[in-house]
Structures are given as structure tokens and as C-alpha cells.
Amino acid sequence: MLALLPPLIVLCPLAAATILLLSAGRMPPPAARVLAAGAVGLAAALTLWLAVLFLSAPPPTYRLDVVLWHWMRVGGFDARIAFTLDPLSLVMMLVVTGVGFLIHLYACGYMRGDPDVARFFACMTLFVAAMLVLVLSSDLLCLYIGWEGVGLCSYLLIGFWYAEAANGAAARKAFIVTRIGDAALLCGLLLLATRIGGLDIATLLQPGHLGGGPVAEAAAALLLGGALAKSAQVPFQVWLPDAMAGPTPVSALIHAATMVTAGVYLIARLHPLFLAAPTVMAATAVLGLVTLLLAAGSALAQTDIKRILAFSTISQLGYMFLALGTGAWGAAIFHLVTHAIFKALLFMAAGAVILRVHHQQDIFRMGGLGRAMPGVFAAFAAGAAALAGLPLVTAGFYSKEAILQQAWHAAPLLWAGALLGAFLTALYISRCLLIVFLGPVRTAPTGRTEASMAIPLAGLSVLALTGGLIEMPNAIAPVHLLFRLLAPVLGPPTAEDAEGGAGLLLAGALAPLAGIAVAWGLWRPRAGAIAPADDGLARGARAGWGFDAIYGLLLVRPFLALGWLNRRDLFDRVPDLLAAATRWGARLLGRMQDGRVRRYAGWIAAGTVAALCLAVRP
Amino acid sequence: MTATPAQALLLASMLFALGLLGVLVRRNLLFMLMSIEIMLNAAALAFVAAGMRWHAADGQVMFMMILALAAAEAAVGLAILLRLHAAGRPTLDADTGNRLKG
């Protein structure tokens, strides 16, 4: 039974996607909605059942291999389509199907009235299936299928409203930037395959199989490249803010809760490989810290509500990479889970706001919405509190605390940076909350938020507030459910995980409070016009610190210039030459077909004589 | 004195070459048909020579068959010529027949 469930769970959304794709848009929207949400809901229910079965009677080594078929067997290289069920993949499955189902439910309401709803849900369910393959596969090649699958769905959904050129450009940008990382990942896989002779994760991670040294460093660095691009970390972070061109449920599902965390999952899954490469670990931590500070600074200056959340996602992913770089695998996964919950909640609440104010996304044209939509306000506040890490009562506090503790033990400088990040996080999300929901009304909202959107908001609000209680520092309460669950995969919690100095805890609790206090001082509701800051620093931050401009100058412009130089397509000339030669030959030979029987007979005779000469040649 | 197979083959190839030459250079359809008859007979002669060489009756059997074939070919060929004439074609020049529809 246990072995049957994982393939079945993948099959549910895959079957829905196939049906929706094959319907070619002819399926009536209500049927498409029911089919998609039902399939993902069924997957979520089966995952829940699987979790109960797994936890009540776990397999001896806490892992269960389900081999579906052998993909190829070439000279000792054996690639299998196989799933591994272990605590890590179980946690990821719960996140993907659980949050995924709530987002599908929300999308039923959000996408009402869109004529292309079948195509939307086809891509969404396909995404869920690909993401499940990614987290379940026991072979890196199989994982790569899921990895590319989610990238494809991301591209299709960012450009969902393709009639606007900007959306298509954003989709291409996301696809191309992540493709750079995918190429690095593929190179890493090839390196591992040639050195070890297989890509099975379990064999790959056997101690002493790869050893240390430059090969391990190179492989880890290439894998890190793939993870950085997928998770929108410096220097690949430029695609995520533009990806907000997609519908809001897409932003919530793909660009906040699941796909962008694939990089975190990859590194956590392969952590012994990274332990053998200390340089890469250090680079991961530093890049994570740089990302989280830069993105938090950018979020502070944005005016578009979805871009604020996008930069916030980049920043929170930076926390996860910081945790990975300091070896806190459990803390990274813990933050992944809580972040998936509260960021999906924030995006969906923002989507509800956007629908009610006529697709206005500029926070400086909103205001006072708290009175008109108290439910959405409460949900957004719960998400914002979890994101800011409001002490004790929110999930974000506990997961961020776990990361901060580990950073302190790795290097106090990293801890200080992360603490500054926590302060900035509280600052920018409070700014967003204060400007959008309090103060004078600038755009009057209309309509109602329908039930299919309200239910996921309520459910995720509860989780965002209480989800952190599964894992607490010792100074508060010795609860370590998640770390103990993940111990068979990620190793037992270290003493540092549990130690948790009270001083550190206090600092981690005070930073967000300070951020909220400063935000109140700066943006508290008052009469009069309110405008975004417009000095040089704010403009730089709003533009994402000029990364786009630099890449445009260094990469895009030279590439376009190269394309202009080659606009006649030099390499096309070679086949053109071949075509011309063929045409001339045909014209020449065509002259022979003039219908004069005697000439034909002459050619036949000449050919026969030539053939005979060849045949009787001594 | 009887001819050796080699001599017979030489004669056959000469006849064949003459017939081929006739097909290639004559423009009159009637003469082309006659040249083809010569080529067929050259081939039949080659069969007879080969049968003599291996002391087998097969060569003469084939000769009888080619005789029948030649008769049939002549009948069909002459019938086509008469049809062309009946269709109002004023000449027997083969080179004028390079277009479909008359």
C-alpha cells in the first residue's frame, strides 16, 4: 500500500493535466475548475493518508524505494524512473499538495471569467505533477525531468496573458535566466555521472564515494549554480520580480511556495556532497546573506504590491541559503515550509486586494482597505506577522530563529547580517500593510471576496500563526518534531540546534519589533498625500540595485549586436549552397527529359554498355 | 565446317549493334521497328550459341519463345502505327511524337 501511493499521488495531477491539455480549451470552465482542484485535492488527501501510514509504521530505515521502470542501461550507467519516500520528500509532498490544493481552490475564484481557464489549470496541474516528481525522484536524472518540468510550467504561466508583450518578455527572461542555471546543473550531473557511473542519489551520497578535493568542489559548485538560478539568488535574482506578470495564484504557487524552493530542496537532499566542499558551503552562505539584504532593501522601495512580495520571496530564500551554507539543513527546510505557508497567504491576500480595487497594484493608490475588507486584512496581517517573525505567536519567528542561531554558531558576522535582514523584513512588510490597509481611502473597493478565495486564506492564516509550534528552541519549549522527523535524512539535530542561547533569542525577537516600531513612525496613517521616496538610493533599490542594467549592458546588448551582425545568418548559407547546387543539377538533368524516344534509347544503350564494361572488367 | 560459339556470339553482337544503331539513327517508326526485330534476333542467336556451348536444349527453347515474342511485338507495333495513321498523323517521324495529346 505504501509503495503504491507515491506514484498514484503523482498520477492524480498528471492525469488532470493531460485531460485538460487534450480538451484543447473546449472543456467548459466549471468542469475544468472542478477537475483541476479535485485532482490536486485528491493528491493532497492521499498525501495526508500516506503521511499517516508512514508515520504510524515507518519502514526500518525510514526510506521506501519504489522503482517504476528502468529508463536506460548503457555500459554500467543505469538510469531509473524511481521514487524514494523518506521524511524529507514526505514533508515536501505535504507542502506541494497541501498548499497547492489551497491555491487551486483560490484560483477557482480568482480566474473566474477568464476565457482560457482550462489552459491555466492544465499548466497548474502539470506543474504540481512535475514538482512532485522533483521531490520524490531517487535518481538525479529523474529529478532533472521534474526540474525542467517546473521550469516549463513557470514559463507558460508567467506568459499566461500572452496578448501583452511585456508578459511574454517576462516569461522569456525567467526561462532564459533559469536556463543558465539549468545548464550548470546538467554539467554537474554529467560530472557526477562520469566520476561515479550513476546518478542514483543513495549511491551518490555514500560516504567516501566521491571523496573531497577539486571534483567534489566542482560538482557542488555546478549544482549550486543550478540551485541559485532556480531559487532566484544573487546573481540570478533578476527574473523573479518580473515573473509577477503572471496571474496571482501562479505567483503564490510557483514563485513563492514551491518551485523557487526547489534549489533549497536540491542542496538539502545532496547535503553530504556539499559538506565535502567547504568552499562552496561558504559561498552559499555568503550569497544567501547578500541576497537577503539586497532583496530586503529593494522590497523597501517598491511601490507595486506584488513586487514587494517578490523581493520578499528572494530575501526569504536568501535566509534558506544562508542556513544551507552554515549546515543547518533542518532549519532551511523548516523555513521552507513556513515560508511556503505565509508567502502563499500573502500573495493570495494581495490577489484578493488587487481584484477588489480594479487590478490596481500600486500601494500608493490603495489605502484604508482594512475597513472595507476586514477578512482579507486579517489574513494579510497574519501573513505579514509571520513574515516579519513576530515573536512567539507566528510560524516565521521559530523558523527564522533556528536559522539565526545556526548563523551565530557559524560566524557572528553572518548572524549580524541576518538580524539586520530580519529588521528590514519587518520594516518593509509593515510599510506595505500600513499603506494598503490603514489611512485614508484612495481607491474605493468594489465587489466581494468569494468563498472559494476566503477559505484558503483562512486556512493558511491559521497555519501561518501556529505552524511554527512543531519546532521550538529549547529556551521556550523543547519541541523538536520536525528536526526529529527529518533526522534520518538530514542527520540528527546538533547540540547547537537545541542549545539556543536566551540572549540570541531575545535579539532575534527584538529585531522585528524594532522594524515594526520604525515603520509605524515612518508610515503611520496620517492625513495628507503620501508618496514614495524618490532620492537616488530609493530609485536604485526600486530598480533592484541596477542588476538589470548591468546585465543589459554586459550580456544582452553584446548578444543583440552579435545577432545584428549575423542578421543574414551566416550559418544558413551552407544549407542554402546545397539547395542551390541541387537546383542547378536538377535543371541540367531536366534537359534530358525532352520526350525524344531515340535519345532515351541512346542513353539506355550508353548506360548498358558502361554497366557491361564495369561488369566484365578484368 | 561448323561455327564455334565464339564466332556465333561475335555475329550476334554485330547484329545487335547494327540493330541498335538503326533504332538510334532512323527517324521512321517502321524502320525502328525493323531494327528492333534485328536486335531481338541477335539476342536469340546468342541464346542458341550458348545452348551449343553447354550442350543444353534451353537455348533453343528460348529461341522459340523469342520468335513468338517477336511476332507479338511486330503485331502490336504495326497496330500502333496504323492507329497513328488513322488518327490523322501525316508522318512516321518518331521525333514528332514527343508531346502528349497527339
Interface residues (C-beta under 8 A of the other chain):
Chain A: D594 G595 R596 V597 R598 A601 G602 A605
Chain B: L20 V23 L24 V25 R27 M32 A94 D95 G97 N98 R99
